[in-house]
Amino acid sequence: MCGIRSNAGNCYRAGQFCRKADLGRTTTDAEGRAITCGMESGRPHWHY
């Protein structure tokens, strides 16, 4: 269901760290909700 997966092959959840290469990209979490990789407190995180 999710398009972008972690290096381990898992779906991401909002609040998790994301790779700098994914900054600005949007995917879906395991429940199908859209999440976007953006900077939060100086580090890249997935958020709704």
PDBQT receptor file of N, H, CA, C and O in Angstrom, charges set to zero:
ATOM      1  N   MET A   1       0.831  -1.198   0.000  1.00  0.00    +0.000 N 
ATOM      2  CA  MET A   1       0.000   0.000   0.000  1.00  0.00    +0.000 C 
ATOM      3  C   MET A   1       0.873   1.258   0.000  1.00  0.00    +0.000 C 
ATOM      4  O   MET A   1       0.592   2.196  -0.746  1.00  0.00    +0.000 OA
ATOM      5  N   CYS A   2       1.921   1.294   0.820  1.00  0.00    +0.000 N 
ATOM      6  H   CYS A   2       2.149   0.532   1.426  1.00  0.00    +0.000 HD
ATOM      7  CA  CYS A   2       2.757   2.493   0.875  1.00  0.00    +0.000 C 
ATOM      8  C   CYS A   2       3.757   2.472  -0.288  1.00  0.00    +0.000 C 
ATOM      9  O   CYS A   2       4.258   1.415  -0.672  1.00  0.00    +0.000 OA
ATOM     10  N   GLY A   3       4.033   3.642  -0.831  1.00  0.00    +0.000 N 
ATOM     11  H   GLY A   3       3.626   4.500  -0.518  1.00  0.00    +0.000 HD
ATOM     12  CA  GLY A   3       4.925   3.742  -1.979  1.00  0.00    +0.000 C 
ATOM     13  C   GLY A   3       6.386   3.800  -1.583  1.00  0.00    +0.000 C 
ATOM     14  O   GLY A   3       7.217   3.093  -2.152  1.00  0.00    +0.000 OA
ATOM     15  N   ILE A   4       6.700   4.635  -0.615  1.00  0.00    +0.000 N 
ATOM     16  H   ILE A   4       6.025   5.210  -0.152  1.00  0.00    +0.000 HD
ATOM     17  CA  ILE A   4       8.078   4.772  -0.133  1.00  0.00    +0.000 C 
ATOM     18  C   ILE A   4       8.206   3.919   1.117  1.00  0.00    +0.000 C 
ATOM     19  O   ILE A   4       7.400   4.033   2.041  1.00  0.00    +0.000 OA
ATOM     20  N   ARG A   5       9.216   3.068   1.142  1.00  0.00    +0.000 N 
ATOM     21  H   ARG A   5       9.870   2.976   0.392  1.00  0.00    +0.000 HD
ATOM     22  CA  ARG A   5       9.427   2.174   2.280  1.00  0.00    +0.000 C 
ATOM     23  C   ARG A   5      10.789   2.438   2.912  1.00  0.00    +0.000 C 
ATOM     24  O   ARG A   5      11.701   2.968   2.277  1.00  0.00    +0.000 OA
ATOM     25  N   SER A   6      10.898   2.058   4.165  1.00  0.00    +0.000 N 
ATOM     26  H   SER A   6      10.158   1.628   4.682  1.00  0.00    +0.000 HD
ATOM     27  CA  SER A   6      12.175   2.186   4.876  1.00  0.00    +0.000 C 
ATOM     28  C   SER A   6      13.188   1.206   4.268  1.00  0.00    +0.000 C 
ATOM     29  O   SER A   6      12.821   0.341   3.473  1.00  0.00    +0.000 OA
ATOM     30  N   ASN A   7      14.445   1.349   4.643  1.00  0.00    +0.000 N 
ATOM     31  H   ASN A   7      14.743   2.052   5.289  1.00  0.00    +0.000 HD
ATOM     32  CA  ASN A   7      15.476   0.434   4.148  1.00  0.00    +0.000 C 
ATOM     33  C   ASN A   7      15.165  -1.014   4.535  1.00  0.00    +0.000 C 
ATOM     34  O   ASN A   7      15.598  -1.948   3.860  1.00  0.00    +0.000 OA
ATOM     35  N   ALA A   8      14.416  -1.194   5.619  1.00  0.00    +0.000 N 
ATOM     36  H   ALA A   8      14.064  -0.435   6.167  1.00  0.00    +0.000 HD
ATOM     37  CA  ALA A   8      14.028  -2.538   6.072  1.00  0.00    +0.000 C 
ATOM     38  C   ALA A   8      12.788  -3.055   5.338  1.00  0.00    +0.000 C 
ATOM     39  O   ALA A   8      12.387  -4.203   5.529  1.00  0.00    +0.000 OA
ATOM     40  N   GLY A   9      12.177  -2.202   4.494  1.00  0.00    +0.000 N 
ATOM     41  H   GLY A   9      12.503  -1.269   4.339  1.00  0.00    +0.000 HD
ATOM     42  CA  GLY A   9      11.012  -2.617   3.720  1.00  0.00    +0.000 C 
ATOM     43  C   GLY A   9       9.677  -2.328   4.378  1.00  0.00    +0.000 C 
ATOM     44  O   GLY A   9       8.642  -2.790   3.897  1.00  0.00    +0.000 OA
ATOM     45  N   ASN A  10       9.678  -1.572   5.472  1.00  0.00    +0.000 N 
ATOM     46  H   ASN A  10      10.519  -1.197   5.862  1.00  0.00    +0.000 HD
ATOM     47  CA  ASN A  10       8.445  -1.260   6.203  1.00  0.00    +0.000 C 
ATOM     48  C   ASN A  10       7.826   0.058   5.738  1.00  0.00    +0.000 C 
ATOM     49  O   ASN A  10       8.518   0.936   5.222  1.00  0.00    +0.000 OA
ATOM     50  N   CYS A  11       6.512   0.180   5.928  1.00  0.00    +0.000 N 
ATOM     51  H   CYS A  11       5.950  -0.534   6.346  1.00  0.00    +0.000 HD
ATOM     52  CA  CYS A  11       5.822   1.452   5.681  1.00  0.00    +0.000 C 
ATOM     53  C   CYS A  11       6.214   2.435   6.784  1.00  0.00    +0.000 C 
ATOM     54  O   CYS A  11       6.460   2.037   7.922  1.00  0.00    +0.000 OA
ATOM     55  N   TYR A  12       6.268   3.704   6.439  1.00  0.00    +0.000 N 
ATOM     56  H   TYR A  12       6.068   4.027   5.514  1.00  0.00    +0.000 HD
ATOM     57  CA  TYR A  12       6.554   4.736   7.436  1.00  0.00    +0.000 C 
ATOM     58  C   TYR A  12       5.283   5.158   8.136  1.00  0.00    +0.000 C 
ATOM     59  O   TYR A  12       4.182   4.951   7.626  1.00  0.00    +0.000 OA
ATOM     60  N   ARG A  13       5.441   5.762   9.328  1.00  0.00    +0.000 N 
ATOM     61  H   ARG A  13       6.335   5.930   9.743  1.00  0.00    +0.000 HD
ATOM     62  CA  ARG A  13       4.347   6.365  10.079  1.00  0.00    +0.000 C 
ATOM     63  C   ARG A  13       4.701   7.826  10.327  1.00  0.00    +0.000 C 
ATOM     64  O   ARG A  13       5.877   8.187  10.369  1.00  0.00    +0.000 OA
ATOM     65  N   ALA A  14       3.690   8.655  10.488  1.00  0.00    +0.000 N 
ATOM     66  H   ALA A  14       2.734   8.362  10.453  1.00  0.00    +0.000 HD
ATOM     67  CA  ALA A  14       3.922  10.057  10.831  1.00  0.00    +0.000 C 
ATOM     68  C   ALA A  14       4.726  10.120  12.124  1.00  0.00    +0.000 C 
ATOM     69  O   ALA A  14       4.465   9.363  13.059  1.00  0.00    +0.000 OA
ATOM     70  N   GLY A  15       5.704  11.024  12.176  1.00  0.00    +0.000 N 
ATOM     71  H   GLY A  15       5.916  11.639  11.416  1.00  0.00    +0.000 HD
ATOM     72  CA  GLY A  15       6.546  11.189  13.351  1.00  0.00    +0.000 C 
ATOM     73  C   GLY A  15       7.877  10.486  13.241  1.00  0.00    +0.000 C 
ATOM     74  O   GLY A  15       8.813  10.814  13.970  1.00  0.00    +0.000 OA
ATOM     75  N   GLN A  16       7.979   9.513  12.334  1.00  0.00    +0.000 N 
ATOM     76  H   GLN A  16       7.219   9.247  11.742  1.00  0.00    +0.000 HD
ATOM     77  CA  GLN A  16       9.250   8.820  12.160  1.00  0.00    +0.000 C 
ATOM     78  C   GLN A  16      10.209   9.681  11.357  1.00  0.00    +0.000 C 
ATOM     79  O   GLN A  16       9.794  10.550  10.590  1.00  0.00    +0.000 OA
ATOM     80  N   PHE A  17      11.499   9.426  11.544  1.00  0.00    +0.000 N 
ATOM     81  H   PHE A  17      11.836   8.720  12.166  1.00  0.00    +0.000 HD
ATOM     82  CA  PHE A  17      12.502  10.112  10.742  1.00  0.00    +0.000 C 
ATOM     83  C   PHE A  17      12.395   9.632   9.294  1.00  0.00    +0.000 C 
ATOM     84  O   PHE A  17      12.034   8.482   9.039  1.00  0.00    +0.000 OA
ATOM     85  N   CYS A  18      12.707  10.513   8.358  1.00  0.00    +0.000 N 
ATOM     86  H   CYS A  18      13.000  11.446   8.566  1.00  0.00    +0.000 HD
ATOM     87  CA  CYS A  18      12.763  10.120   6.954  1.00  0.00    +0.000 C 
ATOM     88  C   CYS A  18      14.150  10.465   6.405  1.00  0.00    +0.000 C 
ATOM     89  O   CYS A  18      14.885  11.261   6.990  1.00  0.00    +0.000 OA
ATOM     90  N   ARG A  19      14.484   9.862   5.294  1.00  0.00    +0.000 N 
ATOM     91  H   ARG A  19      13.887   9.215   4.819  1.00  0.00    +0.000 HD
ATOM     92  CA  ARG A  19      15.784  10.095   4.663  1.00  0.00    +0.000 C 
ATOM     93  C   ARG A  19      15.818  11.479   4.022  1.00  0.00    +0.000 C 
ATOM     94  O   ARG A  19      14.806  11.956   3.508  1.00  0.00    +0.000 OA
ATOM     95  N   LYS A  20      16.977  12.117   4.054  1.00  0.00    +0.000 N 
ATOM     96  H   LYS A  20      17.799  11.730   4.472  1.00  0.00    +0.000 HD
ATOM     97  CA  LYS A  20      17.110  13.433   3.418  1.00  0.00    +0.000 C 
ATOM     98  C   LYS A  20      16.753  13.361   1.941  1.00  0.00    +0.000 C 
ATOM     99  O   LYS A  20      16.249  14.333   1.379  1.00  0.00    +0.000 OA
ATOM    100  N   ALA A  21      17.007  12.225   1.310  1.00  0.00    +0.000 N 
ATOM    101  H   ALA A  21      17.416  11.435   1.767  1.00  0.00    +0.000 HD
ATOM    102  CA  ALA A  21      16.672  12.049  -0.105  1.00  0.00    +0.000 C 
ATOM    103  C   ALA A  21      15.165  12.091  -0.347  1.00  0.00    +0.000 C 
ATOM    104  O   ALA A  21      14.725  12.324  -1.473  1.00  0.00    +0.000 OA
ATOM    105  N   ASP A  22      14.359  11.864   0.715  1.00  0.00    +0.000 N 
ATOM    106  H   ASP A  22      14.716  11.675   1.630  1.00  0.00    +0.000 HD
ATOM    107  CA  ASP A  22      12.899  11.869   0.587  1.00  0.00    +0.000 C 
ATOM    108  C   ASP A  22      12.268  13.211   0.932  1.00  0.00    +0.000 C 
ATOM    109  O   ASP A  22      11.045  13.339   0.874  1.00  0.00    +0.000 OA
ATOM    110  N   LEU A  23      13.067  14.219   1.290  1.00  0.00    +0.000 N 
ATOM    111  H   LEU A  23      14.061  14.116   1.337  1.00  0.00    +0.000 HD
ATOM    112  CA  LEU A  23      12.515  15.535   1.639  1.00  0.00    +0.000 C 
ATOM    113  C   LEU A  23      11.606  16.053   0.526  1.00  0.00    +0.000 C 
ATOM    114  O   LEU A  23      11.977  16.059  -0.648  1.00  0.00    +0.000 OA
ATOM    115  N   GLY A  24      10.412  16.486   0.921  1.00  0.00    +0.000 N 
ATOM    116  H   GLY A  24      10.111  16.480   1.875  1.00  0.00    +0.000 HD
ATOM    117  CA  GLY A  24       9.444  17.034  -0.024  1.00  0.00    +0.000 C 
ATOM    118  C   GLY A  24       8.590  15.981  -0.706  1.00  0.00    +0.000 C 
ATOM    119  O   GLY A  24       7.630  16.327  -1.394  1.00  0.00    +0.000 OA
ATOM    120  N   ARG A  25       8.909  14.719  -0.536  1.00  0.00    +0.000 N 
ATOM    121  H   ARG A  25       9.690  14.439   0.023  1.00  0.00    +0.000 HD
ATOM    122  CA  ARG A  25       8.137  13.648  -1.167  1.00  0.00    +0.000 C 
ATOM    123  C   ARG A  25       6.953  13.262  -0.287  1.00  0.00    +0.000 C 
ATOM    124  O   ARG A  25       6.991  13.412   0.934  1.00  0.00    +0.000 OA
ATOM    125  N   THR A  26       5.906  12.764  -0.929  1.00  0.00    +0.000 N 
ATOM    126  H   THR A  26       5.875  12.642  -1.921  1.00  0.00    +0.000 HD
ATOM    127  CA  THR A  26       4.707  12.320  -0.231  1.00  0.00    +0.000 C 
ATOM    128  C   THR A  26       4.476  10.849  -0.541  1.00  0.00    +0.000 C 
ATOM    129  O   THR A  26       4.683  10.403  -1.670  1.00  0.00    +0.000 OA
ATOM    130  N   THR A  27       4.049  10.105   0.459  1.00  0.00    +0.000 N 
ATOM    131  H   THR A  27       3.881  10.468   1.376  1.00  0.00    +0.000 HD
ATOM    132  CA  THR A  27       3.692   8.694   0.318  1.00  0.00    +0.000 C 
ATOM    133  C   THR A  27       2.486   8.442   1.199  1.00  0.00    +0.000 C 
ATOM    134  O   THR A  27       1.888   9.389   1.709  1.00  0.00    +0.000 OA
ATOM    135  N   THR A  28       2.118   7.192   1.387  1.00  0.00    +0.000 N 
ATOM    136  H   THR A  28       2.603   6.423   0.972  1.00  0.00    +0.000 HD
ATOM    137  CA  THR A  28       1.037   6.859   2.297  1.00  0.00    +0.000 C 
ATOM    138  C   THR A  28       1.571   5.950   3.397  1.00  0.00    +0.000 C 
ATOM    139  O   THR A  28       2.513   5.187   3.187  1.00  0.00    +0.000 OA
ATOM    140  N   ASP A  29       0.953   6.044   4.573  1.00  0.00    +0.000 N 
ATOM    141  H   ASP A  29       0.187   6.664   4.743  1.00  0.00    +0.000 HD
ATOM    142  CA  ASP A  29       1.328   5.149   5.666  1.00  0.00    +0.000 C 
ATOM    143  C   ASP A  29       0.563   3.836   5.501  1.00  0.00    +0.000 C 
ATOM    144  O   ASP A  29      -0.165   3.672   4.521  1.00  0.00    +0.000 OA
ATOM    145  N   ALA A  30       0.711   2.907   6.430  1.00  0.00    +0.000 N 
ATOM    146  H   ALA A  30       1.302   3.040   7.226  1.00  0.00    +0.000 HD
ATOM    147  CA  ALA A  30       0.082   1.594   6.330  1.00  0.00    +0.000 C 
ATOM    148  C   ALA A  30      -1.444   1.669   6.300  1.00  0.00    +0.000 C 
ATOM    149  O   ALA A  30      -2.097   0.758   5.791  1.00  0.00    +0.000 OA
ATOM    150  N   GLU A  31      -2.023   2.756   6.847  1.00  0.00    +0.000 N 
ATOM    151  H   GLU A  31      -1.492   3.496   7.261  1.00  0.00    +0.000 HD
ATOM    152  CA  GLU A  31      -3.472   2.930   6.850  1.00  0.00    +0.000 C 
ATOM    153  C   GLU A  31      -3.982   3.686   5.627  1.00  0.00    +0.000 C 
ATOM    154  O   GLU A  31      -5.183   3.926   5.510  1.00  0.00    +0.000 OA
ATOM    155  N   GLY A  32      -3.095   4.060   4.724  1.00  0.00    +0.000 N 
ATOM    156  H   GLY A  32      -2.119   3.864   4.819  1.00  0.00    +0.000 HD
ATOM    157  CA  GLY A  32      -3.481   4.753   3.506  1.00  0.00    +0.000 C 
ATOM    158  C   GLY A  32      -3.551   6.269   3.620  1.00  0.00    +0.000 C 
ATOM    159  O   GLY A  32      -3.988   6.936   2.681  1.00  0.00    +0.000 OA
ATOM    160  N   ARG A  33      -3.128   6.827   4.756  1.00  0.00    +0.000 N 
ATOM    161  H   ARG A  33      -2.773   6.285   5.518  1.00  0.00    +0.000 HD
ATOM    162  CA  ARG A  33      -3.134   8.284   4.938  1.00  0.00    +0.000 C 
ATOM    163  C   ARG A  33      -1.879   8.883   4.315  1.00  0.00    +0.000 C 
ATOM    164  O   ARG A  33      -0.795   8.308   4.410  1.00  0.00    +0.000 OA
ATOM    165  N   ALA A  34      -2.030  10.034   3.682  1.00  0.00    +0.000 N 
ATOM    166  H   ALA A  34      -2.911  10.502   3.605  1.00  0.00    +0.000 HD
ATOM    167  CA  ALA A  34      -0.894  10.703   3.048  1.00  0.00    +0.000 C 
ATOM    168  C   ALA A  34       0.038  11.303   4.096  1.00  0.00    +0.000 C 
ATOM    169  O   ALA A  34      -0.418  11.961   5.032  1.00  0.00    +0.000 OA
ATOM    170  N   ILE A  35       1.337  11.078   3.940  1.00  0.00    +0.000 N 
ATOM    171  H   ILE A  35       1.706  10.544   3.180  1.00  0.00    +0.000 HD
ATOM    172  CA  ILE A  35       2.351  11.684   4.798  1.00  0.00    +0.000 C 
ATOM    173  C   ILE A  35       3.438  12.270   3.902  1.00  0.00    +0.000 C 
ATOM    174  O   ILE A  35       3.718  11.753   2.820  1.00  0.00    +0.000 OA
ATOM    175  N   THR A  36       4.045  13.363   4.376  1.00  0.00    +0.000 N 
ATOM    176  H   THR A  36       3.817  13.783   5.255  1.00  0.00    +0.000 HD
ATOM    177  CA  THR A  36       5.062  14.077   3.614  1.00  0.00    +0.000 C 
ATOM    178  C   THR A  36       6.324  14.193   4.451  1.00  0.00    +0.000 C 
ATOM    179  O   THR A  36       6.257  14.410   5.660  1.00  0.00    +0.000 OA
ATOM    180  N   CYS A  37       7.463  14.049   3.811  1.00  0.00    +0.000 N 
ATOM    181  H   CYS A  37       7.518  13.873   2.828  1.00  0.00    +0.000 HD
ATOM    182  CA  CYS A  37       8.755  14.191   4.487  1.00  0.00    +0.000 C 
ATOM    183  C   CYS A  37       9.131  15.673   4.499  1.00  0.00    +0.000 C 
ATOM    184  O   CYS A  37       9.256  16.297   3.445  1.00  0.00    +0.000 OA
ATOM    185  N   GLY A  38       9.309  16.227   5.690  1.00  0.00    +0.000 N 
ATOM    186  H   GLY A  38       9.207  15.721   6.546  1.00  0.00    +0.000 HD
ATOM    187  CA  GLY A  38       9.675  17.634   5.828  1.00  0.00    +0.000 C 
ATOM    188  C   GLY A  38      10.542  17.848   7.052  1.00  0.00    +0.000 C 
ATOM    189  O   GLY A  38      10.645  16.971   7.910  1.00  0.00    +0.000 OA
ATOM    190  N   MET A  39      11.163  19.003   7.133  1.00  0.00    +0.000 N 
ATOM    191  H   MET A  39      11.080  19.716   6.436  1.00  0.00    +0.000 HD
ATOM    192  CA  MET A  39      12.044  19.319   8.250  1.00  0.00    +0.000 C 
ATOM    193  C   MET A  39      11.227  19.685   9.485  1.00  0.00    +0.000 C 
ATOM    194  O   MET A  39      10.282  20.471   9.416  1.00  0.00    +0.000 OA
ATOM    195  N   GLU A  40      11.612  19.101  10.608  1.00  0.00    +0.000 N 
ATOM    196  H   GLU A  40      12.380  18.463  10.664  1.00  0.00    +0.000 HD
ATOM    197  CA  GLU A  40      10.992  19.370  11.900  1.00  0.00    +0.000 C 
ATOM    198  C   GLU A  40      12.105  19.407  12.935  1.00  0.00    +0.000 C 
ATOM    199  O   GLU A  40      12.823  18.422  13.107  1.00  0.00    +0.000 OA
ATOM    200  N   SER A  41      12.254  20.498  13.607  1.00  0.00    +0.000 N 
ATOM    201  H   SER A  41      11.670  21.299  13.468  1.00  0.00    +0.000 HD
ATOM    202  CA  SER A  41      13.321  20.659  14.602  1.00  0.00    +0.000 C 
ATOM    203  C   SER A  41      14.703  20.363  14.011  1.00  0.00    +0.000 C 
ATOM    204  O   SER A  41      15.569  19.806  14.685  1.00  0.00    +0.000 OA
ATOM    205  N   GLY A  42      14.892  20.736  12.769  1.00  0.00    +0.000 N 
ATOM    206  H   GLY A  42      14.188  21.188  12.221  1.00  0.00    +0.000 HD
ATOM    207  CA  GLY A  42      16.186  20.581  12.114  1.00  0.00    +0.000 C 
ATOM    208  C   GLY A  42      16.481  19.188  11.577  1.00  0.00    +0.000 C 
ATOM    209  O   GLY A  42      17.581  18.933  11.086  1.00  0.00    +0.000 OA
ATOM    210  N   ARG A  43      15.499  18.273  11.666  1.00  0.00    +0.000 N 
ATOM    211  H   ARG A  43      14.605  18.480  12.065  1.00  0.00    +0.000 HD
ATOM    212  CA  ARG A  43      15.703  16.904  11.169  1.00  0.00    +0.000 C 
ATOM    213  C   ARG A  43      14.508  16.494  10.321  1.00  0.00    +0.000 C 
ATOM    214  O   ARG A  43      13.387  16.924  10.593  1.00  0.00    +0.000 OA
ATOM    215  N   PRO A  44      14.724  15.669   9.296  1.00  0.00    +0.000 N 
ATOM    216  CA  PRO A  44      13.610  15.258   8.435  1.00  0.00    +0.000 C 
ATOM    217  C   PRO A  44      12.705  14.228   9.115  1.00  0.00    +0.000 C 
ATOM    218  O   PRO A  44      13.175  13.216   9.635  1.00  0.00    +0.000 OA
ATOM    219  N   HIS A  45      11.393  14.507   9.101  1.00  0.00    +0.000 N 
ATOM    220  H   HIS A  45      11.012  15.329   8.678  1.00  0.00    +0.000 HD
ATOM    221  CA  HIS A  45      10.391  13.624   9.694  1.00  0.00    +0.000 C 
ATOM    222  C   HIS A  45       9.203  13.489   8.737  1.00  0.00    +0.000 C 
ATOM    223  O   HIS A  45       8.937  14.378   7.928  1.00  0.00    +0.000 OA
ATOM    224  N   TRP A  46       8.498  12.363   8.845  1.00  0.00    +0.000 N 
ATOM    225  H   TRP A  46       8.715  11.641   9.502  1.00  0.00    +0.000 HD
ATOM    226  CA  TRP A  46       7.242  12.190   8.136  1.00  0.00    +0.000 C 
ATOM    227  C   TRP A  46       6.143  12.851   8.953  1.00  0.00    +0.000 C 
ATOM    228  O   TRP A  46       6.103  12.717  10.176  1.00  0.00    +0.000 OA
ATOM    229  N   HIS A  47       5.249  13.565   8.271  1.00  0.00    +0.000 N 
ATOM    230  H   HIS A  47       5.282  13.674   7.277  1.00  0.00    +0.000 HD
ATOM    231  CA  HIS A  47       4.126  14.220   8.965  1.00  0.00    +0.000 C 
ATOM    232  C   HIS A  47       2.915  14.267   8.055  1.00  0.00    +0.000 C 
ATOM    233  O   HIS A  47       3.030  14.160   6.834  1.00  0.00    +0.000 OA
ATOM    234  N   TYR A  48       1.721  14.432   8.685  1.00  0.00    +0.000 N 
ATOM    235  H   TYR A  48       1.628  14.519   9.677  1.00  0.00    +0.000 HD
ATOM    236  CA  TYR A  48       0.464  14.539   7.934  1.00  0.00    +0.000 C 
ATOM    237  C   TYR A  48       0.340  15.895   7.310  1.00  0.00    +0.000 C 
ATOM    238  O   TYR A  48      -0.652  16.176   6.637  1.00  0.00    +0.000 OA
TER     239      TYR A  48
